Amino acid sequence: MKNPYYKLTETKELYHVNNYLASNIGNGVKYLFRAGEKQGESYLKDIGKAFDYINAEIELNKDCFFAPTRCMPIKLQKELSKLLHLAMHKIENRYSRLAFQFLYKYIVTWDKTYLYFCKVVIDQILESDYESLDTEQNFYFVEKPY
């Protein structure tokens, strides 16, 4: 494995997931997953990049709908869902994980509401004093939104 911060299993990295996702969604997944893990990149910088890609996807979908995934057989859909679920549970920061949960729900249900929820969570992270996010009273969402 070339990049340990993208590792999902012994044989799978995050790019195995991103091969099946639309560009903006794949990049949002990447930056949420690695936030604060890549040497030389701060947590908030990666979160900001994720926000930019999620926002670009929302803008792209204003006038018409673009699927978050490529067309694929059911077997690959199940593999994608399994890898995304695994990735979600590898994220240690609970706020990044919450944003990732909403992005995951958008990918598997194609319900744009989850994309907006993801954007709101990331916006809350960026607008807050990041150091004070250790207590739930400073955040507007609960750990398990569904």
Secondary structure, 3 states (H helix, E strand, C coil): CCCHHHECCCCCECHHHHCCECHHHHHHHHHHHHCCCCCCCCHHHHHHHHHHHHHHHHHHCCCCCCCCECCCCHHHHHHHHHHHHHHHHHCCCHHHHHHHHHHHHHHHHCCHHHHHHHHHHHHHHHHCCHHHHHCHHHCCCCCCCC
